[in-house]
Amino acid sequence: MSFADEAVAEALRRDTSAELSRRVNSHMVGWLRGLAPRLRHPEGWAAAGPLGRYAAHGLAMHAVQAGEFDTLLRDGEVLANLPPSAFLDAAHCAHEGSVPDTNAAADAVHLHMYGVTPAEQGEWTAWLHLMAAARNDADLCASIERSGVQLPWKVRWTHWRPPGGYDPGYLKPGPVGSLFDVRWHDRPAIVSTAYGKAMNVWDAETGDQLAGPW
């Protein structure tokens, strides 16, 4: 639905208490999540008819208004059906533009920043599944697989650094010839260099640059 005169919507927002708004939105979240089994479709809820389209595009923002968005991030059966635009809008609104790392909202933001914007819901869901697999989030992977959305990728993902994934757990060294214990002013450190390029010293725990480039 939409308002012919947006001033009507603004007036309703002004005259509605925050508690009433929270309760109405919480009711909508519960109602739409309860309908999920009826909306299952290989191409996502939006392909299941008008109610499915509303759920796909509206559920995440209802969750934001209800203060339940972070809880929604653990439900892969729901996330798999949210279009990228609806998911990203809700994530930015929920956290005022600063999305925490290591959850599905951060995954979606990183994918978008790196230009991953597939047109098909199944491919977007497969990317979310891959990002969760790279974070070793087996529970989220399993719930995405139960969503009813058909994932187009038929491979098993192992250790891979996803877009935006700079955690040390994602990184692997190249060929190692000799190992040395490196310290910089008694702090455990890492020295990095490449042929013909500068040398740098990094803090092994925080990743902060301690010295260089030389």
Secondary structure by P-SEA (a helix, b strand, c coil): cccccaaaaaaaaaaccaaaaaaaaaaaaaaaaaaccccccccccccccaaaaaaaacaaaaaaaacccccccccaaaaaaccaaaaaaaaaaaaccccccccaaaaaaaaaaaccccccaaaaaaaaaaaaaaacaaaaaaaaaaccccccccccccccccccccccccccccccccccccccccccbbbbbcccbbbbbbcccccccccccc
